[in-house]
Amino acid sequence: MPDHWHGVVQVNKPMNKSLGHIIQYVKSSCTARWRKITGTVLDSSSSQAIRGMSEQQRQLYYSALPLEQQPLWDDNYDDTICLTDALGNIDTRHFSAMIRYVKDNPRRAIIRRAKPEFMRRCLHVRINNRDYAAFGNLFLLRWARKVQVFCHRKAPDHRTPYERTDAYRRECMEWKRMVMQGATAIVTPGISMGERIIKDRCIERGYPLIHLQKEAIGRYWKPELKRFEACAKGALLILAPWKPETIGKVNGVPADTDYSIFHNLNHLAEEICTFDGEARVIG
C-alpha cells in the first residue's frame, strides 16, 4: 500500500523466535537498505538518544528532521492470528478471509480517497460532552430524526425470544416506515438478537445507521467488508465510546462486565438520539 504494508505469514513449524523478532528484523533490514540508498547516516549519539525516547518523543523528534532521515516504519505492528480448531488445524474460512482482505485493500484505499466525507476516521469526537472515536459519515449525527432500536432478549414471559413476538414485528414495521419517510437514522449497538437483525438489515439495504460498538477505533482500525461498503454509500457511522468499561455500574453489576457495557451502550444510543448540536471533532 502507499503508506503501509500488509502480509500473511504462514508458520509451518515451531519458531525459535517470536513473530515480533521476525517483524523487527524485516523492518530494521529495510531501514538499513533505505539508509544506504539515500546515503543517510545517523551518528551513534543520536541513535542512542532515540532508543531512550518514548514513542511520542520519537514522533516529535523525527517530525523535525528531513524526510530522508525519518524512519520507514511506525513503532510496533498490528497482527491478527488465524483461527484454528481444537486440533490446531487452520480455520480455512478465516484464512481465506485474511487473504481476501489483503487483496481487497487497494480497492478500499481508492474508495476512502474518492469519498473522504463518508470514510472519515476521527479518534476523538465529543458528543453530548462524551468522548468517542468514529468512522464513517459524521453528517448522520445532524439528521432531523434519529430513532433508537432497543430490544430485550426475552419477551415479558421471560421464555419467548423477543424477536419472535408480534410486538417486535410491529416495531420493525414502524422503524421501516420512519426510515422510508426519509431524514431518519437508526441508532443501535446491535447487541440483542432483535437489535442485530435491524442493524444487519440497515447495512444490507443501505438504510442510514449509527452503530455503537464497544471495540475501540484506533489509528489502523477498519470495519469489516459489509460495514465498509455501507460507509462507502454514506449510510453508516460507527461510534466507539472511550473506555466503555468505565462508564458506570448497572444494577450494581461492575462497570467492566459485558452486562453493564451493553446496557451503557444502549444508554449512549438514547443520548445520541436526542443530540441536535454539532459534534466537536478534536482529533
N, C-alpha and C positions, 0 to 999 in steps of 0.2 A: 504494500500500500504506500501512498505518497509519504505518510508520516509515521507509519508503524508497520510491524511485521507480524504475520500470522503463520503458524505452522502446526502440524500434527506430528508429535513424536511418539513412535511406537517402540516400546521396550520389550525386547524378545527374551531377555534373560536378566537375572538379578544384577544390579549395578553396584560397583564398589563405592561410587559417589552419588550424592543426591542430585536430583534434577536441577536444583539451584546452582550447584557447582558447574554442571554442563552449560546451563544458560549463561552463567558468568564467564565461562571460557569463550563461548561464542562472541559475547559482547566485547570482551577485552581484546580478542583477536581482531575483530572488525575495527575496533578503535585504533589498535596499533597500526593496522594497514592504512587506515584513514590518515593517521598522523604522518606516515611515511609518504603517502601520495601528496599531501598538502605541504610537507616539509615543516610541519609544526612540531616543536619540541617543548614540553613543559619541564622547567627546571625542577630539581629534586625538592627544593624548599616549598615550591608551590604544590607539588604532588603530595607532600607530607601534610601541608596545611589543609588541603582539600579532604584528605582522609579523616581529619579530625572534626570536620564540619557536620552539622545536621543537614538533613535533606533540604530544608528551607534555606539554610545558609548557603548551601551549594548552588541552589537555583538563583539566588540573588548574586552570588559571585560570578557565575557563568553568564548571567544576563548582561553584565558589563563588559564582557570580552567580545572580540570579533567573532563572527560566525565560525571561522575555521578552527578556533580554539575552544569552541563549545563541544560538549560530549555528543556522541552519536545517539546515546540511549538515555532514557529516564532511569531513575532508580527502580530496582525491583522489576517484577513482571506479573502478569495475570495468567493463571492457569486453570484449566478445567480437567478433572480426571474422568476418563471414560468409565462408565458404569460396568460392573461385572456381576455375574450371577454367584450363587452360593459356592460354586466350584471354582470360581476365579476366572471363568471364561468371559471374554469380551461381549458386552451387550452390542450386538451388531447394529441394531436400530440406532442406538446412541452414537456409535462410532460413525455410521453413515451420516447422521445429522451433523456431526462435527465437521466432516469433510465438506458437506453441502454448505455449511456456514462459511468456511474459509473460501470456497469457490464463489459464493454469493457476495462477498464483501465488496468487490469493486462496484457492483451494481448498487449496493446500498450507499456507498460513498457518493456515487453520482446523484442519487435521489436526495441525499442530505444537502448536497451543494445546490441542486436545482430548486429545492423547496426548503430553504433555511427557516422560514417562519413556521413551517409545520413540523420541523425536526429539531427544534431548539432544545438545547441542553442547558439547564441552569442548576448550579449546585447549591444556590442559596436564593430562595424566593420567600418573601414574607407575605402571608395571607392571614388576615384577622389576628395579627401580632403573633402568629405561629410561623416557625421556620420549616421550609420544605426544600427538597430537591425536585426538579421537574424535567420531564422530557416530553416534547410534543407541541401541540398548538395551545399556547397560553391564552389566546383570544377566547377560548371556550369559557374561561372564567368570567368573561364580560357578557355572556349570553343572557338574554332577558329572563329566561326561566331555567332554573336548574332543579331537577327533581331527584330526590334520593330514592334508591331502591334498597330497601331493608327488609329482610325476610328472616324469621326464626327458622330453626332447623325442623321443629316439630309443630304440628297443629295444636290447638288448645287441648285436645285429648291426650297429648304427650306420646302418642303412638304413631299417628299418620305423618309421614314426611310432608312438610308444608307445601312443597311444590306440587303435590298431588291433590290439593284441595281446590274446591270451587272458588274460594276466596282468592287464591293465588292466580287462578285463570282470569278472574275479573280484574285483578290488579294488572296483570300483563296486558290485557286489552286496553286499560286506561293509560298505562305507560306508553304503549304504542300509539294510541290516539294523540297524546300530547306531543310525541316526537314527530308524528306526521303533520301536525299543525305547523311545525317549524319553530325556530328560536328556542328549542328545548334541548337541554343536555342532561343525560342520565349521569348520576353520581353514585358510585358504589365501590366498596373494596372487593366485592365479589367473593365473600367468604362462605356463606351457606350455599347449599345447592341451588336454591331459588335465585340467589343473587348471581351465582356463577352462570346460570342459564341466561339471564338477561344480559350480563356482561359479554358473554360469548356471542349472543345474538347481535348485540350492538357492533361488535368488532367485525363479524361476518357480513353484516348488511350495511356497514358504513354509517350507522346512526351515531350522532355526537355523544361522546362518552368521556367522563372524567373518572379515571380509575385510581384509587388509592391503594398502595401496596406497602407492606412492612419492610420489604427488602430495600436497602439503601441504593441510591442512584449516585454512582461515583463518576470520576472523570472518564473511565473507559467502559462504563456500563452501557449496554444496548438492549432493547427489548427483543423478544423472540420474533420470528418471522411474521406471525399474524398481527401482532400489535405494531410491528414496524410498518407493515402495509397500511394499517389503519391510520397511523401517524402521517404517512405519505399522502393520504387523502385529506388530511386536515381534520379528521374525525375523532382524534384521540389526544387526551392529555393525561400523562401518568404523573402522579404526585407521590412522593415518598417523604413522610414527616421525619424530621430529625429525631433520632433516638426514640422511637415509639415505645420502647420498653421502659421509659422513664416518665411517661405522661401521668400515670397515677393508677392506684388500685381501683378495681371494680368489684363491688360487693365483698370487699375485704380480701380479695384474691390478689397476690403480689403482682405488681405492675409489669414484671418481665415475663409473665406467663402468656401463653397463646390466648387464654380466655380473656385476660384484661386487654392485651394488644388488639385483638379482634373487635372487642366492644368499643375500645377507644377509637379505632379506625372508623367505625360506624358513627361515632360521635363527631369525628372530624368531617365525615361526609355531610352530616347535618349542618355543620358550620359552613362548609363550602357552599351549600345551597342557599344560605342567607347572605352570602358575600356579594356586595354590589359595588365594591370600590375598585381600585386599581392595584393589582399585585405589584409589589415592590421587588424588582429584580436587583439583588445585591451582588451576586457573583455567579 
